[in-house]
C-alpha cells in the first residue's frame, strides 16, 4: 500500500497492528525485521520466496546467514548506521539463498521508531516464543497420544507407559522454564521483578547446584574454594540459584564433553565471586556484550532461546553485582559472577 497524501498518512497511522501485519505478510517484497544485534524477529512471505528459508527456519537466526562471506565488513557498518538512527535507501548488494545461490538485490533499511521518535528494539516475543515452544509442545502432545493408546489395551506395558510419562514431564519442565524466562523479561522491563532477600550461603549454594547438575548431566565439575561462606550474603536465593544454574548449564552445553568444568569460588568481607569455566570454543570478543542481549545466540547455534544469560545478568544487576565473560586461559569461556553481600 502506498500513501502519498497527508490524509492517507493519517489514516495509515490509525490502522490496527493486525491489518498492517497482514499487508506486510502479503507483500511480494522481502520484508525482514531484526533487532540491533542482527537477530531476525520477523520474516514475511516475500522473504520466504526470495531467500528460500521459511519463517520457522529464519526467525531467531542472525541476519548474517544471508550475507556472502566475501562481504565481511558490510553488516557491522550497516548496524552502526542503524544504531545512529540513520536510514539506508536502495543499497545494492548481494545475498545468499538457502540453496547457496547468490542473488543481487537492492535493499532499504530503516530503524523502527516509537511515537516519541526514540529507537525501539522490537524483540518479537510472539514469533520467538512460538518458534521455541513448538518443539517441546509437539513432544508432549505426541507422547500423551501414545500413552492414551497404551492405556486402551488391557495388557498395556507399564514400563513403556512410565517412560512416556517421564518424557512428558521433561517436556513440561522445558515449557515451564521457557515461559518463566519470557515472564521474567516482562517483569524486568516493567520494573516488577522484585527480590526477596534473605541471608544466604552463596558458596554452599554454588557447590550444591554444581553437584546436582554434574550428576544429572554425567559431567565432571571441579569446584575450588571454600566449602561455605564465612558470612552469609543478603540475596534472593531463588534468583541466585537461577543464575548459577544457567551459567553451569551453559558450560555443560557448550564445553568440551571429555574435559571437566571448573568453578572457582572466592569471597571477601563484602562480596562473593564465582567463576565458571569451560574448555569449549569460547566467546569471540565481538560477541561478549551481545550474548547478554535478549534472543541473541552465538553464531548460528540454534540451541536455546537466547534469554537465559540476559535474565541472569539483569538479576545480578538488581543485586548490585556484575556478570561478565572473558577468555579462559588455555582456551574456552569463563563467566565471572560477583555478588555484594549486602543490599
Secondary structure, 3 states (H helix, E strand, C coil): CCCCCHHHHHHHHHCCHHHHHHHHHHCCCCCEEECCCCEEEEECHHHHHHHCCCHHHHCCCEHHHHCCCCCCCHHHHHHHHHHCCCCEEEEEEEEECCCCCEEEEEEEECCCECCCCCECCCCCHHHHHHHHHHHHHHHHHHHHHHHHHHHCCCCCCHHHHHHHHHHHHHHHHHHHHHHHHHHHHHHHHHCCCCCCCEEECHHHHHHHHHHHHHHHHCCCEEEECCCCCCCCEEECHHHHHHHHHHHHHHHHHHCCCCCCEEEEEEECCCEEEEEEECCCCCCCHHHCCHHHCCCCCCCCCCCCCCCHHHHHHHHHHHCCCEEEEEECCCCCEEEEEEEECCC
